Amino acid sequence: MAETECPLCGGTGWKIVEREGLSAAERCSCQNRDRSAEMLERARIPVNYRDDRFENFSDRGSPELRMILTMLLRYCDEFPRVEPPGLLLIGEPGTGKTHLAVAVLKRLIESGFAGVFMDYQMLLERIRASYDPASGESPREAYETALESEVLLLDDLGAHRVTDWVEDTVTSIITHRCNERRPLIATTNLPDPDMGGKVIERLPEGAAARYDIRTTLLDRIGMRARSRLFEMCRVIRMPKVGDYRIAMRRQP
């Protein structure tokens, strides 16, 4: 199907405007739309999240979620004049962390800022593969993207067993972005006791053990990365509202 020609500029990208009796040419708004669409494509947002926006986020009647939504909208409106520059969303699976993070990324892209979505575990696998010439990965491409992208969305932070290499790699990425004040939007399911997350949970009666000691964010990314992360990000603790995915499956 042929593209519809813009009625304002006729497809030229410029429109004529009158100011104080004088004619002048200025960029047509269709150029901004085209640029945003191109930048969204480059953001590599997974298909599963491409429709996620603020407008279709369900607050599930939670005043806490509504407050978080309002805060994130304000963050987008004030960006890049925000302090700290990044966001860290912490909470249980299915509470809407990735939906909100993607909504923020999209809104920033629509405002003209370039950004990219990266799954934490996939990022580490791509960086590791880039050391192998037979893998087909461009040398250090994933690593350089994580370091230098204007805005980085790092989803599911800590979702990888910890090794010295993993800890060093994630520390270098977070430290570089912190030092250069490049915004990082991160999500994690891992608890952090300093943010009110429970590390020890009582198990139901009849379980083999009475308590479960949970892996923390510190356990998975190390002290240095955690310290830098908290320096560069506003921490948002998602309320316990249940798993939205499971709730949707239960609906008749």
C-alpha positions as CSV (number, residue, x, y, z in Angstrom):
1,M,0.0,0.0,0.0
2,A,1.4,3.4,-0.9
3,E,2.2,5.8,1.9
4,T,-0.4,8.6,2.4
5,E,1.1,12.0,1.4
6,C,1.2,14.5,4.3
7,P,-1.6,17.1,3.7
8,L,0.5,19.8,5.4
9,C,3.7,19.6,3.4
10,G,2.8,17.4,0.5
11,G,5.5,15.0,1.3
12,T,8.3,17.5,1.1
13,G,9.0,17.6,4.8
14,W,8.6,21.4,4.9
15,K,5.5,23.6,5.3
16,I,5.0,27.3,4.7
17,V,3.9,29.4,7.6
18,E,3.0,33.1,7.9
19,R,4.5,35.2,10.7
20,E,3.9,38.9,10.9
21,G,3.1,39.1,7.3
22,L,6.2,37.2,6.1
23,S,6.3,33.7,4.7
24,A,8.8,31.2,6.0
25,A,9.5,27.5,5.8
26,E,9.7,25.2,8.8
27,R,10.0,21.5,9.4
28,C,6.7,19.7,9.2
29,S,5.5,17.7,12.2
30,C,5.3,14.5,10.0
31,Q,9.2,14.5,10.0
32,N,9.1,14.2,13.8
33,R,6.6,11.3,13.5
34,D,8.8,9.5,11.0
35,R,11.9,10.0,13.1
36,S,10.1,8.7,16.2
37,A,8.9,5.6,14.3
38,E,12.5,5.0,13.1
39,M,13.9,5.4,16.6
40,L,11.3,3.1,18.1
41,E,12.3,0.4,15.6
42,R,15.9,0.8,16.6
43,A,15.0,0.5,20.3
44,R,14.5,-3.3,19.8
45,I,11.5,-3.5,22.1
46,P,10.4,-7.1,22.1
47,V,7.1,-7.9,20.3
48,N,5.5,-8.9,23.6
49,Y,5.9,-5.3,25.0
50,R,5.5,-3.2,21.8
51,D,1.9,-2.2,22.7
52,D,2.8,-1.2,26.3
53,R,2.1,2.4,27.0
54,F,1.0,4.6,29.9
55,E,-2.5,4.8,28.4
56,N,-3.1,1.0,28.6
57,F,-1.5,0.3,32.0
58,S,-3.9,-1.2,34.5
59,D,-3.5,0.2,38.0
60,R,-5.8,-2.5,39.3
61,G,-7.4,0.0,41.7
62,S,-4.2,0.4,43.6
63,P,-3.5,4.0,44.9
64,E,0.2,3.1,45.1
65,L,0.3,2.1,41.4
66,R,-1.6,5.3,40.5
67,M,1.0,7.4,42.4
68,I,3.8,5.6,40.6
69,L,2.2,6.2,37.2
70,T,1.9,9.9,38.0
71,M,5.5,10.1,39.1
72,L,6.7,8.4,35.9
73,L,4.7,10.7,33.7
74,R,6.3,13.7,35.5
75,Y,9.7,12.1,35.0
76,C,9.1,11.9,31.3
77,D,7.8,15.5,31.2
78,E,10.9,16.9,33.0
79,F,13.5,14.7,31.3
80,P,16.4,15.2,30.9
81,R,16.3,17.8,33.8
82,V,15.7,15.0,36.3
83,E,17.8,14.1,39.4
84,P,18.8,11.3,39.7
85,P,18.7,10.6,35.9
86,G,17.7,6.9,36.1
87,L,15.0,4.6,37.4
88,L,15.1,1.3,39.1
89,L,11.8,-0.6,39.4
90,I,11.8,-3.3,42.1
91,G,9.0,-5.8,42.7
92,E,7.5,-9.2,42.3
93,P,6.8,-10.7,38.9
94,G,3.7,-9.5,37.2
95,T,3.4,-6.2,39.0
96,G,3.9,-4.1,35.9
97,K,7.6,-3.2,36.1
98,T,8.4,-3.9,32.4
99,H,5.2,-2.4,31.1
100,L,6.0,0.9,32.9
101,A,9.6,0.8,32.0
102,V,8.7,0.4,28.3
103,A,6.1,3.1,28.6
104,V,8.8,5.5,29.9
105,L,11.2,4.5,27.1
106,K,8.6,5.1,24.4
107,R,7.6,8.4,25.8
108,L,11.3,9.6,25.9
109,I,11.8,8.3,22.3
110,E,8.7,10.2,21.2
111,S,10.3,13.3,22.8
112,G,13.4,12.9,20.6
113,F,15.7,10.9,22.8
114,A,17.3,7.7,21.5
115,G,17.0,4.6,23.6
116,V,17.3,0.8,23.5
117,F,15.7,-2.2,25.3
118,M,18.0,-4.9,26.5
119,D,17.2,-8.1,28.4
120,Y,19.8,-8.5,31.1
121,Q,20.5,-12.2,30.5
122,M,20.4,-11.9,26.7
123,L,22.8,-8.9,26.9
124,L,25.4,-11.0,28.9
125,E,25.0,-13.9,26.5
126,R,25.6,-11.5,23.5
127,I,28.7,-9.9,25.1
128,R,30.1,-13.4,25.9
129,A,29.4,-14.6,22.4
130,S,31.2,-11.6,20.9
131,Y,34.5,-13.0,22.1
132,D,34.0,-16.0,19.8
133,P,34.6,-15.1,16.1
134,A,32.4,-18.0,15.0
135,S,29.3,-16.7,16.9
136,G,28.4,-14.1,14.3
137,E,28.2,-11.3,16.9
138,S,29.9,-8.1,16.0
139,P,32.9,-7.6,18.3
140,R,31.7,-5.8,21.4
141,E,28.6,-4.4,19.7
142,A,26.2,-5.3,22.5
143,Y,28.7,-4.1,25.2
144,E,29.2,-0.7,23.4
145,T,25.5,-0.3,22.9
146,A,24.9,-0.9,26.7
147,L,27.6,1.7,27.5
148,E,26.8,4.4,25.0
149,S,23.1,4.4,24.2
150,E,21.4,7.7,25.2
151,V,18.9,5.8,27.3
152,L,19.2,2.2,28.3
153,L,16.3,0.0,29.5
154,L,17.8,-3.1,31.2
155,D,15.1,-5.5,31.9
156,D,15.2,-8.3,34.6
157,L,18.5,-7.1,36.2
158,G,20.2,-9.8,38.1
159,A,18.5,-12.7,36.3
160,H,21.7,-14.6,35.8
161,R,23.8,-16.8,38.1
162,V,26.7,-14.7,39.5
163,T,30.3,-15.2,38.4
164,D,33.3,-13.0,38.6
165,W,32.9,-12.2,34.9
166,V,29.2,-11.3,35.2
167,E,29.8,-9.1,38.2
168,D,32.7,-7.3,36.5
169,T,30.7,-6.8,33.3
170,V,27.6,-5.4,34.9
171,T,29.7,-3.2,37.2
172,S,31.6,-1.7,34.3
173,I,28.3,-0.9,32.4
174,I,26.6,0.6,35.4
175,T,29.7,2.6,36.5
176,H,30.3,4.0,33.0
177,R,26.7,5.1,32.6
178,C,26.7,6.6,36.1
179,N,30.0,8.5,35.5
180,E,28.8,9.8,32.2
181,R,25.2,10.5,33.5
182,R,23.7,8.4,30.8
183,P,20.2,7.4,32.1
184,L,19.5,3.8,33.0
185,I,16.0,2.4,33.4
186,A,16.2,-1.0,35.1
187,T,13.7,-3.6,36.4
188,T,14.4,-6.4,38.8
189,N,12.4,-9.1,40.6
190,L,15.2,-9.5,43.2
191,P,14.5,-8.1,46.7
192,D,16.7,-5.5,48.4
193,P,16.4,-5.2,52.2
194,D,17.3,-1.5,52.2
195,M,14.3,-0.9,49.9
196,G,11.9,-2.9,52.2
197,G,12.2,-6.2,50.3
198,K,11.8,-9.3,52.4
199,V,14.9,-11.6,52.2
200,I,13.5,-14.3,54.5
201,E,10.0,-15.6,53.8
202,R,8.0,-18.1,55.9
203,L,6.9,-21.1,53.8
204,P,3.4,-22.7,54.0
205,E,2.8,-25.4,56.6
206,G,3.9,-28.8,55.4
207,A,6.9,-27.5,53.3
208,A,10.2,-29.3,53.7
209,A,11.7,-26.2,55.2
210,R,10.0,-23.5,57.3
211,Y,11.8,-20.5,55.7
212,D,13.1,-19.5,52.3
213,I,16.2,-17.3,52.2
214,R,15.8,-15.4,48.9
215,T,18.6,-14.3,46.6
216,T,19.0,-10.5,46.7
217,L,20.0,-7.9,44.2
218,L,23.3,-7.5,46.0
219,D,24.0,-11.3,45.7
220,R,23.6,-11.1,41.9
221,I,25.3,-7.9,40.9
222,G,27.7,-7.2,43.7
223,M,28.3,-4.3,46.1
224,R,30.0,-1.9,43.6
225,A,27.3,-2.2,40.9
226,R,24.5,-1.9,43.5
227,S,26.0,1.2,45.1
228,R,26.4,2.9,41.7
229,L,22.9,1.8,40.7
230,F,21.3,3.4,43.8
231,E,23.4,6.6,43.1
232,M,22.1,7.0,39.6
233,C,18.5,5.8,39.9
234,R,15.4,6.7,41.7
235,V,14.2,3.5,43.3
236,I,10.6,2.6,42.8
237,R,9.2,-0.3,44.9
238,M,6.2,-1.8,43.2
239,P,3.3,-2.7,45.6
240,K,2.3,-6.3,46.1
241,V,-0.8,-6.4,43.8
242,G,-0.4,-10.0,42.6
243,D,0.7,-11.4,39.2
244,Y,-1.3,-9.6,36.5
245,R,-0.5,-12.3,33.9
246,I,-1.9,-15.0,36.1
247,A,-5.0,-12.9,37.0
248,M,-5.7,-12.3,33.3
249,R,-5.6,-16.1,32.6
250,R,-8.1,-16.7,35.3
251,Q,-10.7,-14.4,33.8
252,P,-13.5,-16.3,32.0
